[in-house]
């Protein structure tokens, strides 16, 4: 799921998806509306803050 969200945010940064569409993509729950799945290498947890 993190890889899909990250891929979607990359597409927002590239201008392929508008930031306003993110909530709709999540609420619809349709995988085909989200961005590409990023590869697992390089994704890691840096910190957790409360």
mmCIF file of the N, C-alpha and C atoms, coordinates in Angstrom:
data_MODEL
# 
_entry.id   MODEL 
# 
loop_
_atom_site.group_PDB 
_atom_site.id 
_atom_site.type_symbol 
_atom_site.label_atom_id 
_atom_site.label_alt_id 
_atom_site.label_comp_id 
_atom_site.label_asym_id 
_atom_site.label_entity_id 
_atom_site.label_seq_id 
_atom_site.pdbx_PDB_ins_code 
_atom_site.Cartn_x 
_atom_site.Cartn_y 
_atom_site.Cartn_z 
_atom_site.occupancy 
_atom_site.B_iso_or_equiv 
_atom_site.pdbx_formal_charge 
_atom_site.auth_seq_id 
_atom_site.auth_comp_id 
_atom_site.auth_asym_id 
_atom_site.auth_atom_id 
_atom_site.pdbx_PDB_model_num 
ATOM 1   N N  . UNK A 1 1  ? 0.822   -1.193 0.000   1.00 0.00 ? 1  UNK A N  1 
ATOM 2   C CA . UNK A 1 1  ? 0.000   0.000  0.000   1.00 0.00 ? 1  UNK A CA 1 
ATOM 3   C C  . UNK A 1 1  ? 0.866   1.258  0.000   1.00 0.00 ? 1  UNK A C  1 
ATOM 4   N N  . UNK A 1 2  ? 1.956   1.240  0.766   1.00 0.00 ? 2  UNK A N  1 
ATOM 5   C CA . UNK A 1 2  ? 2.853   2.397  0.810   1.00 0.00 ? 2  UNK A CA 1 
ATOM 6   C C  . UNK A 1 2  ? 3.453   2.652  -0.561  1.00 0.00 ? 2  UNK A C  1 
ATOM 7   N N  . UNK A 1 3  ? 3.764   1.588  -1.285  1.00 0.00 ? 3  UNK A N  1 
ATOM 8   C CA . UNK A 1 3  ? 4.350   1.739  -2.610  1.00 0.00 ? 3  UNK A CA 1 
ATOM 9   C C  . UNK A 1 3  ? 3.351   2.353  -3.588  1.00 0.00 ? 3  UNK A C  1 
ATOM 10  N N  . UNK A 1 4  ? 2.083   2.021  -3.453  1.00 0.00 ? 4  UNK A N  1 
ATOM 11  C CA . UNK A 1 4  ? 1.047   2.591  -4.329  1.00 0.00 ? 4  UNK A CA 1 
ATOM 12  C C  . UNK A 1 4  ? 0.842   4.059  -4.000  1.00 0.00 ? 4  UNK A C  1 
ATOM 13  N N  . UNK A 1 5  ? 0.768   4.381  -2.713  1.00 0.00 ? 5  UNK A N  1 
ATOM 14  C CA . UNK A 1 5  ? 0.583   5.780  -2.298  1.00 0.00 ? 5  UNK A CA 1 
ATOM 15  C C  . UNK A 1 5  ? 1.769   6.621  -2.755  1.00 0.00 ? 5  UNK A C  1 
ATOM 16  N N  . UNK A 1 6  ? 2.977   6.096  -2.581  1.00 0.00 ? 6  UNK A N  1 
ATOM 17  C CA . UNK A 1 6  ? 4.172   6.826  -3.003  1.00 0.00 ? 6  UNK A CA 1 
ATOM 18  C C  . UNK A 1 6  ? 4.180   7.044  -4.512  1.00 0.00 ? 6  UNK A C  1 
ATOM 19  N N  . UNK A 1 7  ? 3.818   6.031  -5.253  1.00 0.00 ? 7  UNK A N  1 
ATOM 20  C CA . UNK A 1 7  ? 3.746   6.161  -6.716  1.00 0.00 ? 7  UNK A CA 1 
ATOM 21  C C  . UNK A 1 7  ? 2.719   7.186  -7.147  1.00 0.00 ? 7  UNK A C  1 
ATOM 22  N N  . UNK A 1 8  ? 1.613   7.246  -6.434  1.00 0.00 ? 8  UNK A N  1 
ATOM 23  C CA . UNK A 1 8  ? 0.575   8.237  -6.734  1.00 0.00 ? 8  UNK A CA 1 
ATOM 24  C C  . UNK A 1 8  ? 1.085   9.641  -6.430  1.00 0.00 ? 8  UNK A C  1 
ATOM 25  N N  . UNK A 1 9  ? 1.796   9.808  -5.325  1.00 0.00 ? 9  UNK A N  1 
ATOM 26  C CA . UNK A 1 9  ? 2.355   11.113 -4.979  1.00 0.00 ? 9  UNK A CA 1 
ATOM 27  C C  . UNK A 1 9  ? 3.420   11.556 -5.974  1.00 0.00 ? 9  UNK A C  1 
ATOM 28  N N  . UNK A 1 10 ? 4.179   10.607 -6.519  1.00 0.00 ? 10 UNK A N  1 
ATOM 29  C CA . UNK A 1 10 ? 5.150   10.951 -7.561  1.00 0.00 ? 10 UNK A CA 1 
ATOM 30  C C  . UNK A 1 10 ? 4.423   11.491 -8.784  1.00 0.00 ? 10 UNK A C  1 
ATOM 31  N N  . UNK A 1 11 ? 3.311   10.863 -9.149  1.00 0.00 ? 11 UNK A N  1 
ATOM 32  C CA . UNK A 1 11 ? 2.548   11.335 -10.307 1.00 0.00 ? 11 UNK A CA 1 
ATOM 33  C C  . UNK A 1 11 ? 1.930   12.694 -10.058 1.00 0.00 ? 11 UNK A C  1 
ATOM 34  N N  . UNK A 1 12 ? 1.581   12.995 -8.802  1.00 0.00 ? 12 UNK A N  1 
ATOM 35  C CA . UNK A 1 12 ? 1.118   14.342 -8.459  1.00 0.00 ? 12 UNK A CA 1 
ATOM 36  C C  . UNK A 1 12 ? 2.255   15.332 -8.695  1.00 0.00 ? 12 UNK A C  1 
ATOM 37  N N  . UNK A 1 13 ? 3.447   14.976 -8.248  1.00 0.00 ? 13 UNK A N  1 
ATOM 38  C CA . UNK A 1 13 ? 4.609   15.840 -8.432  1.00 0.00 ? 13 UNK A CA 1 
ATOM 39  C C  . UNK A 1 13 ? 4.953   16.069 -9.893  1.00 0.00 ? 13 UNK A C  1 
ATOM 40  N N  . UNK A 1 14 ? 4.694   15.085 -10.729 1.00 0.00 ? 14 UNK A N  1 
ATOM 41  C CA . UNK A 1 14 ? 4.965   15.212 -12.154 1.00 0.00 ? 14 UNK A CA 1 
ATOM 42  C C  . UNK A 1 14 ? 3.830   15.916 -12.905 1.00 0.00 ? 14 UNK A C  1 
ATOM 43  N N  . UNK A 1 15 ? 2.744   16.211 -12.197 1.00 0.00 ? 15 UNK A N  1 
ATOM 44  C CA . UNK A 1 15 ? 1.619   16.899 -12.813 1.00 0.00 ? 15 UNK A CA 1 
ATOM 45  C C  . UNK A 1 15 ? 0.648   16.002 -13.561 1.00 0.00 ? 15 UNK A C  1 
ATOM 46  N N  . UNK A 1 16 ? 0.786   14.688 -13.406 1.00 0.00 ? 16 UNK A N  1 
ATOM 47  C CA . UNK A 1 16 ? -0.112  13.750 -14.084 1.00 0.00 ? 16 UNK A CA 1 
ATOM 48  C C  . UNK A 1 16 ? -1.438  13.592 -13.345 1.00 0.00 ? 16 UNK A C  1 
ATOM 49  N N  . UNK A 1 17 ? -1.419  13.808 -12.036 1.00 0.00 ? 17 UNK A N  1 
ATOM 50  C CA . UNK A 1 17 ? -2.611  13.738 -11.202 1.00 0.00 ? 17 UNK A CA 1 
ATOM 51  C C  . UNK A 1 17 ? -2.677  15.026 -10.400 1.00 0.00 ? 17 UNK A C  1 
ATOM 52  N N  . UNK A 1 18 ? -3.870  15.586 -10.283 1.00 0.00 ? 18 UNK A N  1 
ATOM 53  C CA . UNK A 1 18 ? -4.034  16.806 -9.490  1.00 0.00 ? 18 UNK A CA 1 
ATOM 54  C C  . UNK A 1 18 ? -4.101  16.449 -8.008  1.00 0.00 ? 18 UNK A C  1 
ATOM 55  N N  . UNK A 1 19 ? -3.516  17.281 -7.138  1.00 0.00 ? 19 UNK A N  1 
ATOM 56  C CA . UNK A 1 19 ? -3.547  16.994 -5.701  1.00 0.00 ? 19 UNK A CA 1 
ATOM 57  C C  . UNK A 1 19 ? -4.961  16.810 -5.156  1.00 0.00 ? 19 UNK A C  1 
ATOM 58  N N  . UNK A 1 20 ? -5.919  17.508 -5.723  1.00 0.00 ? 20 UNK A N  1 
ATOM 59  C CA . UNK A 1 20 ? -7.306  17.413 -5.261  1.00 0.00 ? 20 UNK A CA 1 
ATOM 60  C C  . UNK A 1 20 ? -7.906  16.036 -5.517  1.00 0.00 ? 20 UNK A C  1 
ATOM 61  N N  . UNK A 1 21 ? -7.327  15.284 -6.424  1.00 0.00 ? 21 UNK A N  1 
ATOM 62  C CA . UNK A 1 21 ? -7.865  13.971 -6.794  1.00 0.00 ? 21 UNK A CA 1 
ATOM 63  C C  . UNK A 1 21 ? -7.467  12.869 -5.802  1.00 0.00 ? 21 UNK A C  1 
ATOM 64  N N  . UNK A 1 22 ? -6.491  13.130 -4.946  1.00 0.00 ? 22 UNK A N  1 
ATOM 65  C CA . UNK A 1 22 ? -5.991  12.099 -4.028  1.00 0.00 ? 22 UNK A CA 1 
ATOM 66  C C  . UNK A 1 22 ? -7.095  11.554 -3.129  1.00 0.00 ? 22 UNK A C  1 
ATOM 67  N N  . UNK A 1 23 ? -7.877  12.439 -2.518  1.00 0.00 ? 23 UNK A N  1 
ATOM 68  C CA . UNK A 1 23 ? -8.935  11.959 -1.618  1.00 0.00 ? 23 UNK A CA 1 
ATOM 69  C C  . UNK A 1 23 ? -9.972  11.139 -2.378  1.00 0.00 ? 23 UNK A C  1 
ATOM 70  N N  . UNK A 1 24 ? -10.292 11.527 -3.597  1.00 0.00 ? 24 UNK A N  1 
ATOM 71  C CA . UNK A 1 24 ? -11.255 10.771 -4.404  1.00 0.00 ? 24 UNK A CA 1 
ATOM 72  C C  . UNK A 1 24 ? -10.700 9.383  -4.741  1.00 0.00 ? 24 UNK A C  1 
ATOM 73  N N  . UNK A 1 25 ? -9.421  9.321  -5.076  1.00 0.00 ? 25 UNK A N  1 
ATOM 74  C CA . UNK A 1 25 ? -8.780  8.039  -5.394  1.00 0.00 ? 25 UNK A CA 1 
ATOM 75  C C  . UNK A 1 25 ? -8.859  7.102  -4.189  1.00 0.00 ? 25 UNK A C  1 
ATOM 76  N N  . UNK A 1 26 ? -8.572  7.630  -3.002  1.00 0.00 ? 26 UNK A N  1 
ATOM 77  C CA . UNK A 1 26 ? -8.610  6.812  -1.795  1.00 0.00 ? 26 UNK A CA 1 
ATOM 78  C C  . UNK A 1 26 ? -10.033 6.369  -1.474  1.00 0.00 ? 26 UNK A C  1 
ATOM 79  N N  . UNK A 1 27 ? -10.990 7.283  -1.569  1.00 0.00 ? 27 UNK A N  1 
ATOM 80  C CA . UNK A 1 27 ? -12.377 6.954  -1.242  1.00 0.00 ? 27 UNK A CA 1 
ATOM 81  C C  . UNK A 1 27 ? -12.997 5.982  -2.233  1.00 0.00 ? 27 UNK A C  1 
ATOM 82  N N  . UNK A 1 28 ? -12.640 6.091  -3.513  1.00 0.00 ? 28 UNK A N  1 
ATOM 83  C CA . UNK A 1 28 ? -13.172 5.174  -4.519  1.00 0.00 ? 28 UNK A CA 1 
ATOM 84  C C  . UNK A 1 28 ? -12.678 3.750  -4.307  1.00 0.00 ? 28 UNK A C  1 
ATOM 85  N N  . UNK A 1 29 ? -11.436 3.623  -3.842  1.00 0.00 ? 29 UNK A N  1 
ATOM 86  C CA . UNK A 1 29 ? -10.878 2.301  -3.590  1.00 0.00 ? 29 UNK A CA 1 
ATOM 87  C C  . UNK A 1 29 ? -10.579 1.500  -4.842  1.00 0.00 ? 29 UNK A C  1 
ATOM 88  N N  . UNK A 1 30 ? -10.488 2.171  -5.989  1.00 0.00 ? 30 UNK A N  1 
ATOM 89  C CA . UNK A 1 30 ? -10.197 1.474  -7.244  1.00 0.00 ? 30 UNK A CA 1 
ATOM 90  C C  . UNK A 1 30 ? -8.716  1.618  -7.566  1.00 0.00 ? 30 UNK A C  1 
ATOM 91  N N  . UNK A 1 31 ? -8.021  0.512  -7.604  1.00 0.00 ? 31 UNK A N  1 
ATOM 92  C CA . UNK A 1 31 ? -6.583  0.507  -7.817  1.00 0.00 ? 31 UNK A CA 1 
ATOM 93  C C  . UNK A 1 31 ? -6.194  1.175  -9.139  1.00 0.00 ? 31 UNK A C  1 
ATOM 94  N N  . UNK A 1 32 ? -7.003  1.022  -10.158 1.00 0.00 ? 32 UNK A N  1 
ATOM 95  C CA . UNK A 1 32 ? -6.654  1.554  -11.483 1.00 0.00 ? 32 UNK A CA 1 
ATOM 96  C C  . UNK A 1 32 ? -6.627  3.082  -11.525 1.00 0.00 ? 32 UNK A C  1 
ATOM 97  N N  . UNK A 1 33 ? -7.213  3.742  -10.539 1.00 0.00 ? 33 UNK A N  1 
ATOM 98  C CA . UNK A 1 33 ? -7.200  5.206  -10.495 1.00 0.00 ? 33 UNK A CA 1 
ATOM 99  C C  . UNK A 1 33 ? -5.932  5.758  -9.852  1.00 0.00 ? 33 UNK A C  1 
ATOM 100 N N  . UNK A 1 34 ? -5.217  4.920  -9.134  1.00 0.00 ? 34 UNK A N  1 
ATOM 101 C CA . UNK A 1 34 ? -4.000  5.358  -8.438  1.00 0.00 ? 34 UNK A CA 1 
ATOM 102 C C  . UNK A 1 34 ? -2.813  5.320  -9.387  1.00 0.00 ? 34 UNK A C  1 
ATOM 103 N N  . UNK A 1 35 ? -1.679  5.808  -8.899  1.00 0.00 ? 35 UNK A N  1 
ATOM 104 C CA . UNK A 1 35 ? -0.458  5.823  -9.697  1.00 0.00 ? 35 UNK A CA 1 
ATOM 105 C C  . UNK A 1 35 ? 0.205   4.457  -9.749  1.00 0.00 ? 35 UNK A C  1 
ATOM 106 N N  . UNK A 1 36 ? 1.383   4.439  -10.358 1.00 0.00 ? 36 UNK A N  1 
ATOM 107 C CA . UNK A 1 36 ? 2.148   3.202  -10.479 1.00 0.00 ? 36 UNK A CA 1 
ATOM 108 C C  . UNK A 1 36 ? 2.659   2.752  -9.114  1.00 0.00 ? 36 UNK A C  1 
ATOM 109 N N  . UNK A 1 37 ? 2.856   1.451  -8.983  1.00 0.00 ? 37 UNK A N  1 
ATOM 110 C CA . UNK A 1 37 ? 3.452   0.902  -7.773  1.00 0.00 ? 37 UNK A CA 1 
ATOM 111 C C  . UNK A 1 37 ? 4.963   1.063  -7.878  1.00 0.00 ? 37 UNK A C  1 
ATOM 112 N N  . UNK A 1 38 ? 5.563   1.715  -6.882  1.00 0.00 ? 38 UNK A N  1 
ATOM 113 C CA . UNK A 1 38 ? 7.012   1.898  -6.894  1.00 0.00 ? 38 UNK A CA 1 
ATOM 114 C C  . UNK A 1 38 ? 7.711   0.611  -6.482  1.00 0.00 ? 38 UNK A C  1 
ATOM 115 N N  . UNK A 1 39 ? 8.948   0.416  -6.943  1.00 0.00 ? 39 UNK A N  1 
ATOM 116 C CA . UNK A 1 39 ? 9.699   -0.772 -6.525  1.00 0.00 ? 39 UNK A CA 1 
ATOM 117 C C  . UNK A 1 39 ? 10.048  -0.685 -5.035  1.00 0.00 ? 39 UNK A C  1 
ATOM 118 N N  . UNK A 1 40 ? 10.223  -1.826 -4.376  1.00 0.00 ? 40 UNK A N  1 
ATOM 119 C CA . UNK A 1 40 ? 10.458  -1.823 -2.937  1.00 0.00 ? 40 UNK A CA 1 
ATOM 120 C C  . UNK A 1 40 ? 11.818  -1.291 -2.520  1.00 0.00 ? 40 UNK A C  1 
ATOM 121 N N  . UNK A 1 41 ? 12.798  -1.304 -3.405  1.00 0.00 ? 41 UNK A N  1 
ATOM 122 C CA . UNK A 1 41 ? 14.127  -0.843 -3.007  1.00 0.00 ? 41 UNK A CA 1 
ATOM 123 C C  . UNK A 1 41 ? 14.125  0.673  -2.781  1.00 0.00 ? 41 UNK A C  1 
ATOM 124 N N  . UNK A 1 42 ? 14.696  1.079  -1.693  1.00 0.00 ? 42 UNK A N  1 
ATOM 125 C CA . UNK A 1 42 ? 14.802  2.505  -1.408  1.00 0.00 ? 42 UNK A CA 1 
ATOM 126 C C  . UNK A 1 42 ? 13.701  3.064  -0.528  1.00 0.00 ? 42 UNK A C  1 
ATOM 127 N N  . UNK A 1 43 ? 12.646  2.320  -0.293  1.00 0.00 ? 43 UNK A N  1 
ATOM 128 C CA . UNK A 1 43 ? 11.582  2.785  0.595   1.00 0.00 ? 43 UNK A CA 1 
ATOM 129 C C  . UNK A 1 43 ? 11.840  2.240  1.993   1.00 0.00 ? 43 UNK A C  1 
ATOM 130 N N  . UNK A 1 44 ? 11.983  3.134  2.959   1.00 0.00 ? 44 UNK A N  1 
ATOM 131 C CA . UNK A 1 44 ? 12.214  2.696  4.334   1.00 0.00 ? 44 UNK A CA 1 
ATOM 132 C C  . UNK A 1 44 ? 11.668  3.729  5.303   1.00 0.00 ? 44 UNK A C  1 
ATOM 133 N N  . UNK A 1 45 ? 11.392  3.279  6.514   1.00 0.00 ? 45 UNK A N  1 
ATOM 134 C CA . UNK A 1 45 ? 10.845  4.134  7.559   1.00 0.00 ? 45 UNK A CA 1 
ATOM 135 C C  . UNK A 1 45 ? 11.971  4.948  8.191   1.00 0.00 ? 45 UNK A C  1 
ATOM 136 N N  . UNK A 1 46 ? 11.825  6.264  8.183   1.00 0.00 ? 46 UNK A N  1 
ATOM 137 C CA . UNK A 1 46 ? 12.850  7.139  8.740   1.00 0.00 ? 46 UNK A CA 1 
ATOM 138 C C  . UNK A 1 46 ? 12.577  7.414  10.207  1.00 0.00 ? 46 UNK A C  1 
ATOM 139 N N  . UNK A 1 47 ? 11.332  7.755  10.530  1.00 0.00 ? 47 UNK A N  1 
ATOM 140 C CA . UNK A 1 47 ? 10.999  8.033  11.924  1.00 0.00 ? 47 UNK A CA 1 
ATOM 141 C C  . UNK A 1 47 ? 9.496   7.948  12.138  1.00 0.00 ? 47 UNK A C  1 
ATOM 142 N N  . UNK A 1 48 ? 9.130   7.825  13.400  1.00 0.00 ? 48 UNK A N  1 
ATOM 143 C CA . UNK A 1 48 ? 7.725   7.821  13.785  1.00 0.00 ? 48 UNK A CA 1 
ATOM 144 C C  . UNK A 1 48 ? 7.564   8.936  14.823  1.00 0.00 ? 48 UNK A C  1 
ATOM 145 N N  . UNK A 1 49 ? 6.626   9.840  14.580  1.00 0.00 ? 49 UNK A N  1 
ATOM 146 C CA . UNK A 1 49 ? 6.399   10.946 15.499  1.00 0.00 ? 49 UNK A CA 1 
ATOM 147 C C  . UNK A 1 49 ? 4.943   10.949 15.954  1.00 0.00 ? 49 UNK A C  1 
ATOM 148 N N  . UNK A 1 50 ? 4.739   11.255 17.199  1.00 0.00 ? 50 UNK A N  1 
ATOM 149 C CA . UNK A 1 50 ? 3.384   11.313 17.749  1.00 0.00 ? 50 UNK A CA 1 
ATOM 150 C C  . UNK A 1 50 ? 3.062   12.725 18.136  1.00 0.00 ? 50 UNK A C  1 
# 
